[in-house]
């Protein structure tokens, strides 16, 4: 396969995404106004609660079996490695560029995960973009992955597992990291507002009445109330490093929103995994002769609408990024370098090293999907204000 053929095979999937994105941007222009703010908001909800869970669940149930899940054991570890390395690089970027407090969650989300903005958090690029890229590459003339039907079948299995695992990690790991940083930002803003120029907030001082002494009536005590003195420490109290670590872990543990682990996409992934792995459920719902195949067909029909809808909303949201940037240029450049240079290079080393030691099967399509997980675009859906700017860059 020549260089030109490889270039065309790689270009076609990208062009599909760009064309759909351009249509979404066009529909969001003020003169047309089809994808305005309210329309995107309602469409986001449909994608979040209906389309994405149907897509994840139906794809996983149809393509994954217990045997294939055992063979693909390295993929969940590979995705976790991408999230961890991205988080580390994002933390280094925050320290290097001294990003503002309100942007730190966005930076970590962009560096740690490959996500698409749908207003509400979805499944991420780990499933959505590969579902476009892999079939397009398989169907191109002279594809390096063999026969079209075999390539599409195996590729759907790999992408479905990637999408399901990505959704679980997204809600359990990335979402809570960004949420914790958002809470920290709110706490800093509130403390600054309440304290003003003074380093300590008077509101933290207790102003409740002292308990009445013995022998006095409550009425007398209430008529002559005394207030606790407000004592402001003159210096910082000495706290051991171990106590600081315990306090920080306790605070962050309380901030983790465990309820979001059962988001619609995660629930859809779990249901699809159970149907695909349990033989009785699989025979009842998957296949032309399955008695409950109408359920799977209906879920697949809903899931097919997820990817084009998400990309249309993506194009509509990108208009804000094209109008201007409130994010510092070093932060944007750093995110781009992390996502497009550092992570792909580390991904090549990790995947090739795993293949060398026999941890990964020799299927070139499987290794391509593993490498693709390190090279997808930066996050686009954790933040609310500046993420379109980052994605447009």
LOGUVEX-229170 format. One record per residue (C-alpha): residue number from 1; x, y, z; residue in one letter. Coordinates in steps of 0.05 Angstrom, whole numbers, always signed. Layout:
# LOGUVEX-229170
+-----+--------+--------+--------+----+
!   i !   east !  north !     up ! aa !
+-----+--------+--------+--------+----+
! NUM !      X !      Y !      Z !  a !
...
+-----+--------+--------+--------+----+
END
This chain:
# LOGUVEX-229170
+-----+--------+--------+--------+----+
!   i !   east !  north !     up ! aa !
+-----+--------+--------+--------+----+
!   1 !     +0 !     +0 !     +0 !  x !
!   2 !    +31 !    +66 !    -23 !  x !
!   3 !    +39 !   +130 !    +16 !  x !
!   4 !    -16 !   +164 !    -23 !  x !
!   5 !    -65 !   +107 !     -9 !  x !
!   6 !    -48 !   +110 !    +65 !  x !
!   7 !    -59 !   +185 !    +65 !  x !
!   8 !   -127 !   +179 !    +31 !  x !
!   9 !   -148 !   +123 !    +79 !  x !
!  10 !   -130 !   +167 !   +138 !  x !
!  11 !   -161 !   +230 !   +108 !  x !
!  12 !   -231 !   +204 !    +92 !  x !
!  13 !   -254 !   +193 !   +165 !  x !
!  14 !   -228 !   +262 !   +184 !  x !
!  15 !   -264 !   +295 !   +126 !  x !
!  16 !   -329 !   +262 !   +149 !  x !
!  17 !   -322 !   +292 !   +218 !  x !
!  18 !   -303 !   +360 !   +191 !  x !
!  19 !   -362 !   +362 !   +143 !  x !
!  20 !   -412 !   +344 !   +198 !  x !
!  21 !   -379 !   +396 !   +243 !  x !
!  22 !   -386 !   +449 !   +189 !  x !
!  23 !   -460 !   +433 !   +181 !  x !
!  24 !   -469 !   +440 !   +257 !  x !
!  25 !   -434 !   +508 !   +257 !  x !
!  26 !   -476 !   +531 !   +198 !  x !
!  27 !   -541 !   +511 !   +233 !  x !
!  28 !   -519 !   +551 !   +295 !  x !
!  29 !   -507 !   +616 !   +258 !  x !
!  30 !   -554 !   +671 !   +282 !  x !
!  31 !   -584 !   +681 !   +213 !  x !
!  32 !   -606 !   +608 !   +211 !  x !
!  33 !   -615 !   +594 !   +285 !  x !
!  34 !   -635 !   +520 !   +281 !  x !
!  35 !   -584 !   +499 !   +332 !  x !
!  36 !   -591 !   +557 !   +380 !  x !
!  37 !   -577 !   +554 !   +454 !  x !
!  38 !   -644 !   +525 !   +474 !  x !
!  39 !   -644 !   +474 !   +417 !  x !
!  40 !   -574 !   +450 !   +436 !  x !
!  41 !   -595 !   +444 !   +508 !  x !
!  42 !   -654 !   +400 !   +494 !  x !
!  43 !   -616 !   +360 !   +442 !  x !
!  44 !   -560 !   +350 !   +493 !  x !
!  45 !   -609 !   +318 !   +541 !  x !
!  46 !   -635 !   +270 !   +487 !  x !
!  47 !   -563 !   +249 !   +470 !  x !
!  48 !   -544 !   +241 !   +543 !  x !
!  49 !   -604 !   +202 !   +567 !  x !
!  50 !   -624 !   +163 !   +503 !  x !
!  51 !   -575 !   +162 !   +445 !  x !
!  52 !   -509 !   +149 !   +482 !  x !
!  53 !   -534 !    +93 !   +527 !  x !
!  54 !   -567 !    +59 !   +468 !  x !
!  55 !   -504 !    +65 !   +427 !  x !
!  56 !   -458 !    +37 !   +481 !  x !
!  57 !   -505 !    -18 !   +503 !  x !
!  58 !   -526 !    -43 !   +434 !  x !
!  59 !   -454 !    -42 !   +406 !  x !
!  60 !   -427 !    -78 !   +466 !  x !
!  61 !   -482 !   -131 !   +468 !  x !
!  62 !   -476 !   -146 !   +394 !  x !
!  63 !   -400 !   -150 !   +387 !  x !
!  64 !   -372 !   -172 !   +453 !  x !
!  65 !   -370 !   -243 !   +481 !  x !
!  66 !   -337 !   -273 !   +542 !  x !
!  67 !   -282 !   -303 !   +498 !  x !
!  68 !   -267 !   -237 !   +464 !  x !
!  69 !   -268 !   -200 !   +530 !  x !
!  70 !   -215 !   -246 !   +558 !  x !
!  71 !   -172 !   -236 !   +496 !  x !
!  72 !   -178 !   -161 !   +501 !  x !
!  73 !   -159 !   -155 !   +574 !  x !
!  74 !   -103 !   -105 !   +559 !  x !
!  75 !   -150 !    -52 !   +531 !  x !
!  76 !   -180 !    -29 !   +599 !  x !
!  77 !   -109 !    -24 !   +626 !  x !
!  78 !    -87 !    +15 !   +564 !  x !
!  79 !   -144 !    +65 !   +572 !  x !
!  80 !   -129 !    +74 !   +646 !  x !
!  81 !    -56 !    +87 !   +628 !  x !
!  82 !    -77 !   +142 !   +579 !  x !
!  83 !   -119 !   +175 !   +633 !  x !
!  84 !    -65 !   +171 !   +686 !  x !
!  85 !     -9 !   +195 !   +641 !  x !
!  86 !    -53 !   +251 !   +614 !  x !
!  87 !    -70 !   +272 !   +685 !  x !
!  88 !     +4 !   +274 !   +704 !  x !
!  89 !    +22 !   +314 !   +642 !  x !
!  90 !    -37 !   +360 !   +655 !  x !
!  91 !    -14 !   +372 !   +727 !  x !
!  92 !    +56 !   +388 !   +701 !  x !
!  93 !    +25 !   +436 !   +650 !  x !
!  94 !    -14 !   +472 !   +705 !  x !
!  95 !    +49 !   +481 !   +746 !  x !
!  96 !    +90 !   +503 !   +686 !  x !
!  97 !    +41 !   +553 !   +657 !  x !
!  98 !    +11 !   +574 !   +724 !  x !
!  99 !    -59 !   +566 !   +696 !  x !
! 100 !   -114 !   +605 !   +733 !  x !
! 101 !   -152 !   +567 !   +786 !  x !
! 102 !   -217 !   +567 !   +745 !  x !
! 103 !   -182 !   +534 !   +685 !  x !
! 104 !   -145 !   +478 !   +722 !  x !
! 105 !   -202 !   +429 !   +719 !  x !
! 106 !   -209 !   +443 !   +644 !  x !
! 107 !   -135 !   +432 !   +633 !  x !
! 108 !   -136 !   +365 !   +670 !  x !
! 109 !   -198 !   +343 !   +633 !  x !
! 110 !   -168 !   +361 !   +566 !  x !
! 111 !   -103 !   +325 !   +580 !  x !
! 112 !   -132 !   +264 !   +615 !  x !
! 113 !   -190 !   +246 !   +570 !  x !
! 114 !   -213 !   +247 !   +498 !  x !
! 115 !   -283 !   +275 !   +503 !  x !
! 116 !   -334 !   +311 !   +459 !  x !
! 117 !   -377 !   +368 !   +484 !  x !
! 118 !   -450 !   +350 !   +485 !  x !
! 119 !   -470 !   +398 !   +541 !  x !
! 120 !   -477 !   +339 !   +587 !  x !
! 121 !   -420 !   +290 !   +593 !  x !
! 122 !   -424 !   +233 !   +542 !  x !
! 123 !   -381 !   +173 !   +526 !  x !
! 124 !   -323 !   +210 !   +496 !  x !
! 125 !   -280 !   +204 !   +434 !  x !
! 126 !   -256 !   +136 !   +458 !  x !
! 127 !   -318 !   +107 !   +425 !  x !
! 128 !   -349 !   +161 !   +382 !  x !
! 129 !   -292 !   +179 !   +336 !  x !
! 130 !   -265 !   +108 !   +328 !  x !
! 131 !   -335 !    +86 !   +307 !  x !
! 132 !   -327 !   +134 !   +249 !  x !
! 133 !   -253 !   +122 !   +235 !  x !
! 134 !   -247 !    +46 !   +239 !  x !
! 135 !   -303 !    +28 !   +189 !  x !
! 136 !   -280 !    +82 !   +141 !  x !
! 137 !   -209 !    +56 !   +143 !  x !
! 138 !   -232 !    -16 !   +134 !  x !
! 139 !   -274 !     +2 !    +73 !  x !
! 140 !   -219 !    +41 !    +38 !  x !
! 141 !   -186 !     +8 !    -22 !  x !
! 142 !   -121 !    -26 !     -2 !  x !
! 143 !   -135 !    -24 !    +73 !  x !
! 144 !    -77 !    -54 !   +113 !  x !
! 145 !   -126 !    -92 !   +158 !  x !
! 146 !   -149 !   -145 !   +109 !  x !
! 147 !   -219 !   -163 !    +85 !  x !
! 148 !   -272 !   -110 !    +95 !  x !
! 149 !   -324 !   -154 !   +131 !  x !
! 150 !   -273 !   -184 !   +179 !  x !
! 151 !   -241 !   -116 !   +192 !  x !
! 152 !   -309 !    -84 !   +207 !  x !
! 153 !   -332 !   -141 !   +252 !  x !
! 154 !   -268 !   -142 !   +294 !  x !
! 155 !   -262 !    -66 !   +293 !  x !
! 156 !   -333 !    -59 !   +321 !  x !
! 157 !   -315 !   -106 !   +378 !  x !
! 158 !   -252 !    -66 !   +395 !  x !
! 159 !   -287 !     +1 !   +390 !  x !
! 160 !   -348 !    -21 !   +430 !  x !
! 161 !   -304 !    -44 !   +488 !  x !
! 162 !   -264 !    +20 !   +484 !  x !
! 163 !   -328 !    +61 !   +486 !  x !
! 164 !   -355 !    +23 !   +546 !  x !
! 165 !   -291 !    +25 !   +587 !  x !
! 166 !   -281 !    +98 !   +568 !  x !
! 167 !   -350 !   +115 !   +594 !  x !
! 168 !   -336 !    +81 !   +661 !  x !
! 169 !   -269 !   +114 !   +670 !  x !
! 170 !   -298 !   +181 !   +649 !  x !
! 171 !   -351 !   +181 !   +703 !  x !
! 172 !   -309 !   +149 !   +758 !  x !
! 173 !   -243 !   +185 !   +747 !  x !
! 174 !   -242 !   +246 !   +701 !  x !
! 175 !   -310 !   +274 !   +720 !  x !
! 176 !   -293 !   +274 !   +794 !  x !
! 177 !   -225 !   +305 !   +783 !  x !
! 178 !   -256 !   +363 !   +745 !  x !
! 179 !   -312 !   +367 !   +796 !  x !
! 180 !   -264 !   +371 !   +855 !  x !
! 181 !   -225 !   +427 !   +820 !  x !
! 182 !   -290 !   +464 !   +805 !  x !
! 183 !   -310 !   +460 !   +879 !  x !
! 184 !   -241 !   +486 !   +898 !  x !
! 185 !   -250 !   +545 !   +851 !  x !
! 186 !   -318 !   +561 !   +881 !  x !
! 187 !   -291 !   +556 !   +952 !  x !
! 188 !   -234 !   +603 !   +936 !  x !
! 189 !   -282 !   +654 !   +904 !  x !
! 190 !   -330 !   +651 !   +962 !  x !
! 191 !   -275 !   +658 !  +1014 !  x !
! 192 !   -245 !   +718 !   +978 !  x !
! 193 !   -313 !   +750 !   +972 !  x !
! 194 !   -331 !   +740 !  +1045 !  x !
! 195 !   -264 !   +759 !  +1073 !  x !
! 196 !   -249 !   +819 !  +1029 !  x !
! 197 !   -179 !   +845 !  +1041 !  x !
! 198 !   -174 !   +814 !  +1110 !  x !
! 199 !   -143 !   +745 !  +1110 !  x !
! 200 !   -195 !   +715 !  +1157 !  x !
! 201 !   -269 !   +715 !  +1148 !  x !
! 202 !   -309 !   +743 !  +1207 !  x !
! 203 !   -366 !   +697 !  +1186 !  x !
! 204 !   -324 !   +638 !  +1210 !  x !
! 205 !   -327 !   +665 !  +1281 !  x !
! 206 !   -383 !   +636 !  +1323 !  x !
! 207 !   -435 !   +688 !  +1344 !  x !
! 208 !   -482 !   +642 !  +1382 !  x !
! 209 !   -503 !   +656 !  +1453 !  x !
! 210 !   -466 !   +628 !  +1513 !  x !
! 211 !   -505 !   +575 !  +1552 !  x !
! 212 !   -541 !   +605 !  +1612 !  x !
! 213 !   -508 !   +591 !  +1679 !  x !
! 214 !   -541 !   +547 !  +1730 !  x !
! 215 !   -598 !   +578 !  +1768 !  x !
! 216 !   -616 !   +629 !  +1714 !  x !
! 217 !   -680 !   +625 !  +1675 !  x !
! 218 !   -677 !   +617 !  +1600 !  x !
! 219 !   -716 !   +682 !  +1591 !  x !
! 220 !   -663 !   +719 !  +1630 !  x !
! 221 !   -609 !   +688 !  +1589 !  x !
! 222 !   -642 !   +706 !  +1524 !  x !
! 223 !   -651 !   +778 !  +1545 !  x !
! 224 !   -578 !   +785 !  +1563 !  x !
! 225 !   -540 !   +744 !  +1512 !  x !
! 226 !   -466 !   +743 !  +1507 !  x !
! 227 !   -427 !   +725 !  +1445 !  x !
! 228 !   -367 !   +681 !  +1438 !  x !
! 229 !   -304 !   +721 !  +1426 !  x !
! 230 !   -277 !   +719 !  +1356 !  x !
! 231 !   -205 !   +697 !  +1362 !  x !
! 232 !   -162 !   +702 !  +1300 !  x !
! 233 !    -98 !   +663 !  +1301 !  x !
! 234 !    -35 !   +703 !  +1294 !  x !
! 235 !     +5 !   +649 !  +1258 !  x !
! 236 !     -5 !   +585 !  +1220 !  x !
! 237 !    -14 !   +525 !  +1265 !  x !
! 238 !    +37 !   +470 !  +1255 !  x !
! 239 !     +4 !   +410 !  +1222 !  x !
! 240 !    +43 !   +347 !  +1203 !  x !
! 241 !    +47 !   +326 !  +1130 !  x !
! 242 !    +11 !   +261 !  +1147 !  x !
! 243 !    -47 !   +299 !  +1177 !  x !
! 244 !    -51 !   +344 !  +1116 !  x !
! 245 !    -53 !   +283 !  +1070 !  x !
! 246 !   -107 !   +250 !  +1112 !  x !
! 247 !   -148 !   +314 !  +1113 !  x !
! 248 !   -141 !   +324 !  +1038 !  x !
! 249 !   -161 !   +252 !  +1022 !  x !
! 250 !   -221 !   +258 !  +1068 !  x !
! 251 !   -244 !   +323 !  +1036 !  x !
! 252 !   -235 !   +297 !   +965 !  x !
! 253 !   -270 !   +232 !   +984 !  x !
! 254 !   -330 !   +271 !  +1007 !  x !
! 255 !   -331 !   +312 !   +944 !  x !
! 256 !   -331 !   +251 !   +897 !  x !
! 257 !   -401 !   +244 !   +868 !  x !
! 258 !   -412 !   +169 !   +871 !  x !
! 259 !   -481 !   +177 !   +842 !  x !
! 260 !   -451 !   +198 !   +775 !  x !
! 261 !   -418 !   +130 !   +769 !  x !
! 262 !   -487 !   +105 !   +749 !  x !
! 263 !   -495 !   +155 !   +692 !  x !
! 264 !   -537 !   +132 !   +632 !  x !
! 265 !   -476 !   +115 !   +590 !  x !
! 266 !   -445 !    +74 !   +646 !  x !
! 267 !   -510 !    +38 !   +658 !  x !
! 268 !   -517 !    +24 !   +583 !  x !
! 269 !   -446 !     -5 !   +582 !  x !
! 270 !   -462 !    -50 !   +641 !  x !
! 271 !   -527 !    -75 !   +610 !  x !
! 272 !   -493 !    -88 !   +543 !  x !
! 273 !   -436 !   -124 !   +577 !  x !
! 274 !   -483 !   -170 !   +614 !  x !
! 275 !   -523 !   -186 !   +551 !  x !
! 276 !   -460 !   -200 !   +511 !  x !
! 277 !   -427 !   -244 !   +563 !  x !
! 278 !   -486 !   -285 !   +589 !  x !
! 279 !   -502 !   -338 !   +535 !  x !
! 280 !   -576 !   -344 !   +552 !  x !
! 281 !   -588 !   -269 !   +545 !  x !
! 282 !   -546 !   -265 !   +483 !  x !
! 283 !   -586 !   -321 !   +448 !  x !
! 284 !   -651 !   -287 !   +468 !  x !
! 285 !   -633 !   -217 !   +441 !  x !
! 286 !   -577 !   -222 !   +390 !  x !
! 287 !   -584 !   -254 !   +322 !  x !
! 288 !   -636 !   -261 !   +267 !  x !
! 289 !   -673 !   -317 !   +302 !  x !
! 290 !   -672 !   -286 !   +372 !  x !
! 291 !   -742 !   -279 !   +402 !  x !
! 292 !   -726 !   -211 !   +432 !  x !
! 293 !   -685 !   -184 !   +374 !  x !
! 294 !   -733 !   -126 !   +367 !  x !
! 295 !   -705 !    -97 !   +432 !  x !
! 296 !   -634 !    -99 !   +405 !  x !
! 297 !   -656 !    -71 !   +337 !  x !
! 298 !   -692 !    -14 !   +370 !  x !
! 299 !   -632 !     +3 !   +414 !  x !
! 300 !   -586 !     +0 !   +353 !  x !
! 301 !   -632 !    +47 !   +315 !  x !
! 302 !   -630 !    +98 !   +371 !  x !
! 303 !   -555 !    +89 !   +379 !  x !
! 304 !   -542 !   +104 !   +306 !  x !
! 305 !   -567 !   +175 !   +317 !  x !
! 306 !   -516 !   +189 !   +372 !  x !
! 307 !   -453 !   +203 !   +332 !  x !
! 308 !   -481 !   +250 !   +278 !  x !
! 309 !   -521 !   +287 !   +331 !  x !
! 310 !   -460 !   +296 !   +376 !  x !
! 311 !   -417 !   +321 !   +319 !  x !
! 312 !   -471 !   +371 !   +297 !  x !
! 313 !   -474 !   +398 !   +369 !  x !
! 314 !   -398 !   +400 !   +369 !  x !
! 315 !   -398 !   +444 !   +308 !  x !
! 316 !   -450 !   +490 !   +339 !  x !
! 317 !   -409 !   +497 !   +402 !  x !
! 318 !   -345 !   +511 !   +363 !  x !
! 319 !   -372 !   +578 !   +341 !  x !
! 320 !   -355 !   +606 !   +409 !  x !
! 321 !   -283 !   +582 !   +402 !  x !
! 322 !   -277 !   +615 !   +334 !  x !
! 323 !   -301 !   +682 !   +360 !  x !
! 324 !   -244 !   +692 !   +409 !  x !
! 325 !   -203 !   +662 !   +465 !  x !
! 326 !   -204 !   +677 !   +539 !  x !
! 327 !   -154 !   +621 !   +552 !  x !
! 328 !    -81 !   +638 !   +557 !  x !
! 329 !    -41 !   +619 !   +495 !  x !
! 330 !    +12 !   +579 !   +534 !  x !
! 331 !    -44 !   +537 !   +563 !  x !
! 332 !    -74 !   +522 !   +494 !  x !
! 333 !     -6 !   +506 !   +464 !  x !
! 334 !    +11 !   +461 !   +524 !  x !
! 335 !    -54 !   +422 !   +517 !  x !
! 336 !    -43 !   +413 !   +442 !  x !
! 337 !    +29 !   +389 !   +455 !  x !
! 338 !     +6 !   +340 !   +508 !  x !
! 339 !    -51 !   +310 !   +465 !  x !
! 340 !    -17 !   +309 !   +398 !  x !
! 341 !    +57 !   +300 !   +413 !  x !
! 342 !    +72 !   +273 !   +483 !  x !
! 343 !    +15 !   +223 !   +490 !  x !
! 344 !    +21 !   +192 !   +420 !  x !
! 345 !    +96 !   +183 !   +429 !  x !
! 346 !    +86 !   +150 !   +497 !  x !
! 347 !    +29 !   +109 !   +468 !  x !
! 348 !    +74 !    +80 !   +414 !  x !
! 349 !   +125 !    +60 !   +466 !  x !
! 350 !    +73 !    +29 !   +512 !  x !
! 351 !    +35 !    -10 !   +458 !  x !
! 352 !    +97 !    -34 !   +422 !  x !
! 353 !   +128 !    -54 !   +488 !  x !
! 354 !    +66 !    -93 !   +508 !  x !
! 355 !    +66 !   -128 !   +440 !  x !
! 356 !   +140 !   -144 !   +448 !  x !
! 357 !   +128 !   -178 !   +515 !  x !
! 358 !    +67 !   -216 !   +490 !  x !
! 359 !    +15 !   -176 !   +529 !  x !
! 360 !    -22 !   -155 !   +466 !  x !
! 361 !    -45 !   -201 !   +409 !  x !
! 362 !    -11 !   -192 !   +342 !  x !
! 363 !    -74 !   -167 !   +306 !  x !
! 364 !    -52 !   -102 !   +273 !  x !
! 365 !   -123 !    -73 !   +277 !  x !
! 366 !   -125 !    -85 !   +352 !  x !
! 367 !    -57 !    -51 !   +361 !  x !
! 368 !    -82 !     +7 !   +317 !  x !
! 369 !   -142 !    +18 !   +362 !  x !
! 370 !    -96 !    +17 !   +423 !  x !
! 371 !    -51 !    +69 !   +391 !  x !
! 372 !   -112 !   +110 !   +370 !  x !
! 373 !   -133 !   +116 !   +443 !  x !
! 374 !    -70 !   +157 !   +456 !  x !
! 375 !    -79 !   +204 !   +396 !  x !
! 376 !   -151 !   +229 !   +398 !  x !
! 377 !   -169 !   +303 !   +404 !  x !
! 378 !   -169 !   +339 !   +471 !  x !
! 379 !   -228 !   +343 !   +517 !  x !
! 380 !   -289 !   +382 !   +496 !  x !
! 381 !   -343 !   +371 !   +547 !  x !
! 382 !   -321 !   +377 !   +619 !  x !
! 383 !   -318 !   +453 !   +621 !  x !
! 384 !   -375 !   +499 !   +604 !  x !
! 385 !   -343 !   +563 !   +579 !  x !
! 386 !   -273 !   +556 !   +550 !  x !
! 387 !   -273 !   +484 !   +524 !  x !
! 388 !   -297 !   +503 !   +453 !  x !
! 389 !   -237 !   +549 !   +448 !  x !
! 390 !   -190 !   +492 !   +465 !  x !
! 391 !   -223 !   +444 !   +416 !  x !
! 392 !   -223 !   +495 !   +359 !  x !
! 393 !   -148 !   +504 !   +367 !  x !
+-----+--------+--------+--------+----+
END
